[in-house]
Amino acid sequence: MGISNTENTSAQASASTASDTAVGTEIELDITNVAHGGIFVARHEGRVVFVSDTLPGERVRARLTEANHKSFWRAETVDVIDAAPERQPHVWASAALDRAPEHRAGGAEFGHIELGFQRELKRRVLADALQRMAGIESPVTVEAVPVGEHASPGDAMDGTGWRTRISLHVADDGTVGPYAARSHRVIPVNDLPLVERAIEEIAPLDTLFHNAATVNLVAPSEGPVRVLVSEKDKFGKAKPSPRSVIRERVGDREFELDVSGFWQVHSRAAETLFRAVQDAIDPELFDPRATNLDLYGGVGLLAAAVGDRFGSSVRITSVESDPEAVNFAATNLKEWVGATAETDRVDRYLQRVIREADAAQRARLEAATVVLDPPRSGAGKVVVDQLGTLAPQQIVYVACDPVALARDVALFAGYGYALKDLRAFDLFPNTHHVEAVAVLAK
């Protein structure tokens, strides 16, 4: 949640008079709030302290990991003195509090929190970001998403068994495992509760991989689990995996992509976002003959969602910087006569359109619907300015970062776009991540 300017000023003043405190010092803290990034907020002698592995309402003993900032410190929970009622046994023993912080597996930073309260915390972060950065008081809820058909009934109850992709790292001695939280230290583990059971059953957690950089496991919706071992190149980096086509199914539709290509991680995420984008588009503002755009389009998932809803005559251009993904998008969108896939960086593509479009083309762009699914950093000022210049009828923004979304919503407001609708989905249970679909229109 946000820290006010007054609080920051007070914290800085306190910090300037406080003596230096060494990293490793243990202090008792009362946790008051949640912050973006899966950490929580406390205060110590007027200074903000960001704390991991806790939750609001708890009093904890925490060990300082950063103490050189004037306005804030960072700490890791060592022991819980007074537990919040929403605390539960961690879903992953390898990440639990009874391990020393440096030996806790990363990737399940909310696993100690009851599932419903996880969603409440994600709601708070999203609502707070919109209020602070865009001045919007939005009634946000975070919707639960059922796990896939291969999950067990217990998975739905505790938010496990949903990951269809995982990347394990390899230590110098060949040991494989996840990184520790906020580090590059490989943690040996004997289970992977967040992944689909088919992955967990064959994950080579007790195998040594000498000269390997990563071991990636992928469970496509069609076909067996793939195990991809990436060897190290001469610089110690992971070599690209050999190309191999897999197929993912969304409802009755099939998508082709490379086994190493981007696809949504949760077993039901692609379907959830496919339907959410369809529902988000206002048909009163949609023109199938306009120059509709699918930006950061990947292999064409969301362009296909638009085409499926509005028919085979829809004109839509999918723009993606990865040439291989664009080739797959062209295949996946081939049934729509007006669908094309272009290889380009989004900002360069939009700049070219602005520079070259004639009056008729500009009119078709002004009549357009734009769907964009940017990376975690968001669309950013350059792309927002370009879209503001083109002035499409409506923008459907798929976001995986609340702060980036709120910042971009504020930038769009400068061009007259208001937030008309917002849905959020818990596509990453037991982590702090949340996915949102926002609708912007004038």
Summary of the structure (lengths in Angstrom):
residues: 442
radius of gyration: 23.1
end to end distance: 28.7
largest distance: 69.0
contacts: 1495
relative contact order: 0.10
helix: 28%
strand: 29%
